[in-house]
Amino acid sequence: MNRNTVIRGMMAVALTLQLAACAAQNSAIPGAGTGATATKPAHWSYSGETGPAKWSALDKQYAACANGTEQSPIDIELSQLKVDKELGKFETNYKPTAFTLMNNGHTIQANDASGSNTITIEGKDYTLVQLHFHKPSENQINGKTFDMEMHLVHKNSEGKLAVLGVLIKSGSENKQLAEMFSKLPKEETKEDLKLNQVIDLNALLPQDKKAFRYKGSLTTPPCSEGVDWTVLEEPIELSEKQIQAFGAIFSDNHRPVQPLNGRTVATQ
């Protein structure tokens, strides 16, 4: 074997090891590479061996579900509220919008691609990405659980999230959500369903915008923290028929309340 053959062989081995190292590195990054090498997060649910109590054990990406110190949802105790007159303004800047509808396997979600709906918290703007529902409510007030809860998920230019939680009680039919709740996809969808009815979020939300604010997390895996939560005190209404329509698909898709761990819940 001549010297050039030896050198070529050594270079081939080195290249093989380098490619193997790159493949291993990419496979550890969620969404990196092809479907064959990407690490897909573990399946989770709301009951049994894949339910909330087991989330952190399902995947190391879900560690915060057990180890986090600012987790959501919470029980908002009115006697423990911090009244802060200097609390930055909370404003909604919504326009009538055509949403698309999907069943993501965990909830019914309405997506907003318009980029025209925003929420302003302490001078920072967050753009609405989607809204979805939980049954029963996730956040509580004085230990009271409501029939459902709607979460409006917003993101700012830095990628940080702000969620507006709207509690729901049984009552009159909700006209703004009439088409949506008559077309709830019963199975997980691959494509979004286009809704004909334009939804006016200003008319959907309660007139009284008194709110509770706290630092929390996603209420689903990976339970990432750093989420700015605003929960409206006054609930909106859905008819019992509308609530039952959702319940026929997702009878229980809520995470239990999490400890405050010294956090402050503020209001103006």
N, C-alpha and C positions, 0 to 999 in steps of 0.2 A: 504494500500500500504506500503510495507516494505522499509527500507532504501536503500537496494541494487537496487530495482526497480527504485527508484527516481534517484539514481546516474546514472544508465544505461540510463534512459530517458534524463537526462541532457547532457550526453556525446553524445547521438545520435543527439540532437538538435545542439550542438556545431559543430559536424562533418558536418552536413548538411549545416550550415552557412559557414563553411570554404570552402567546395566544391563549394558553390554558389559564394563565393568571388573569388576563383581561376578561375572559368568559366568566370566571368565577366571581370577579368583582361586579360585572354587570348583572349577573343573576341575583345578586343580593340587593339590588336597587329596584323597588317596586316600579313596574312599567318599563324597565330598561330592556333593550334587546327585543328578540322575537318572543312569541308565546311559548316557545320551547324552553327558553332559558330564563324568562322573567319569573320573579317570585310572586305568586298569586296569593293574596291574603286569605286566611282561613275562613271557611263558612261560619257564620254566626246566626243566632236566632234569638227569640225572646222566651224560650222555654227549654227545659230539659238540660241535656249535657252540653248544649251550645248556647244556653241562655245567659243572662247578665252576670250571674254569679260565677260563670265559667269563662267569660270572655278573655280575661288576661292569660288563661292557660292555653287558649287555642292557638295563639300566635304571639311571638315576641314583639310584633308590631303593636299589639294591644296591651302592652304592659301598663300604660297609664290608666287603664280601666280599673286596676287594683292599686297601683302605686301613686296615682295622681293625688294632689292635695287641693285642687280647685276643680272638682268635678260637678257636672250637671246631670240631672235636674236637682233642685233643692226644695225644701219646705220653707216658704217665706213666712216667718212669724212676725206679725204686725207689731207686737210689743217690743221686738228687738230691732226694729228699723232704725236706721240713722237718718234723721231729717237733715238734709244738707241744702240750704238755700243757695249755695254757690255751685251746686251741681250743674255741670254743663248742660246746655239745652239739648233736648231730644226732639228732633223734627222729622216728619215723614214728607217726602216729596214724590208723590205717586201720581201716575196718569192712567187713564183707562187703557188696558193692555190685553192683547190676545195671547193667551198662554197655550202651551202644548202639554199634553197629559201623558203620564207613564206610570206603570207599576214596576217598581225596581226590586220587587221581591221582599221588601221590608215595610213599604208604605206606598201610598199614592202620592206622586210628586208632580207638581205643575212647574214647568220650566219657563223662564222669561229670558228671551234672547234680545230684547229691545235695547237694554242698557239705559233706559230712560227713567227707571224707578230707583230712587235713592233714599237713604236714611242718613241724617246728619246727627252725629253724637260728638259732643264737645268739640265742634268745629271741623270734624273729619267726616268726609262723605264715603258712604258704602253703597255699592250698587247691588240691587236685588238680583240674585241668580236663580233662586227657586223657592217654592213653598211646599210644605208637606204636612202630613197629619199624624197624630198619635191618638190611640184610644186605649185606656182613658188618658187623661192629661198626665204629663210628666212632672211639671212644676206644680206645687201645691201652695195653698194659702191657709195658714193656721191649721195644717193637717188635712184640709179639705181637698179631695180629688174631684176634678170636673169631668164631664162626659168625654170630652176630647180636648185636644190642643193643636193649634196650627203654628208652625214655625216658619217664619220668613227669613231665609238665609241670605245675608249680604256679604260682599267682599270689597275691600278697598284696594287702592293701587299698589299697596305693599303686600297684598295677599292675606291680610288679617280679616277675620270673620266677625260679624255682628249679627246676632239672631234676635228677632222680635218674636216673643212668645205671646200668642193670643189664646186665652182660655175659651172654651166652648161649652155651653149648656144647652139642654133640650128646651125647645120653645117653638117659635114660629119658623116657617120655611125660610131658608136663606136664599133670596132671589138672585144675589150675585153669584152664588155657587150652584144654581139650579141645574144648568147643563152639565157642569163638571160632575155633580153627584148622581146624575142620571146616566152617566157614561163611564163610571169607574171601571177600569180594566180589571177583570177578575183574575187574570193570570199575568205573570211577569211578561212585560212587553219588550220587543226588540227595537221597535220604532215608536216614536211619539205620536200620539193621537192629537190632531189639530182640533181645537175648540172654536166654534163659531161665535159663541157669546164672548163679548169683550167684558172683562172684569174690572170694575172700578174699586180699587183697594181703599180709596178714601171713603166710599160708601160702605165697604165691607167692615172696616174697623170701627170700634165704638167711638162715639163723640168725645167721651171723657178719656183723655190720654194720660191720666195719672198712671205712673209706671214705677216699677221696682228695678233697680239696676244692680248687677253684680258681675264679678269676673268668674267665668266658668269654662266649660269644655263642650265638645261635641257629646251628644247623648248616645251615640252609637260608636262602635269600634272604628278607628283606633282610640277614641275618647281623647283626642288632642285638646290640650288646654290653651289658654290665651284667647278665648272667645269672649267678646263683650255681649253680655245678656241684658235684654230689656224685656220685662214681662208686664203687660198691661193688667191693671187691677180689674177693670170691668170686662166681663166676658161678652162674646157675641153669641148668637143663637143659631142652631140648626134644628130642623124638625126631627122628631123621633124617627120618621121614615128615612131621612138623610143619614142620621147616625147609624141606623140599622143597616143601611146599604153599605156603609164603610165597614161595619162590624161583621158583615157576612163575608168579607174578604180578609180583614185583619181584626180578629176578635180581641186581641190584646197585643199591642206593639209599643209598650212603654217600658222605660228603664226606671227602676225604683229610685227614690230620692237618695241623694248622697250627703255625707256629713259636710258641714260648713267649714270645719277646721279653722275657726277664727276669722273667716271672711265677713266683711260688712255688706249688708244689703241696704242700699241707699234709696231715698226718695226725696222729692222737693216739697 
